[in-house]
Amino acid sequence: MTSTSTAAAVADNKKSDRNTKMGRVVSTKMAKTIVVETTRQRAHALYKRVITRSKRFYAHDEQGTARLGDFVEIEETRPMSKLKRWRLKNVIQRSALVEEPISGKERAAAAKGGPAQPVAENHPVAEKKTEKKPRAKKNESAS
């Protein structure tokens, strides 16, 4: 066996020994980064009640293939940033398309059929009326 094939076999063996985890993508708001939440269940040592624990991992997603809600497998890798020590290995199950949350103004505008308009500063709704009520004077003759 040649030294190059031995080195390749050792490299393949190292990659297969890497720790992997499976979880659900809970955030894709960062560039080339996803947040994967893994959950595990175990019995409490004393009370024997099943406890669910979850943990979040930052993972590198070079192509941006993972979407919110996907079930993915991540693999341990070299540190890529302060929090990223995992990378996306593969997407196991795609999620249904999830709509982005919209504000109340956008929802009302969508119901009317037009785009949402920002409220002008001089609009009566935008103006805040802060009239101060006169304070009641303290009884000074009590002394």
Secondary structure as UniProt FT lines:
FT   HELIX           3..16
FT   STRAND          20..30
FT   TURN            31..32
FT   STRAND          33..43
FT   TURN            45..47
FT   STRAND          50..60
FT   TURN            68..69
FT   STRAND          71..76
FT   STRAND          84..93
FT   HELIX           104..112
FT   TURN            121..122
FT   TURN            124..126
FT   HELIX           140..142
//
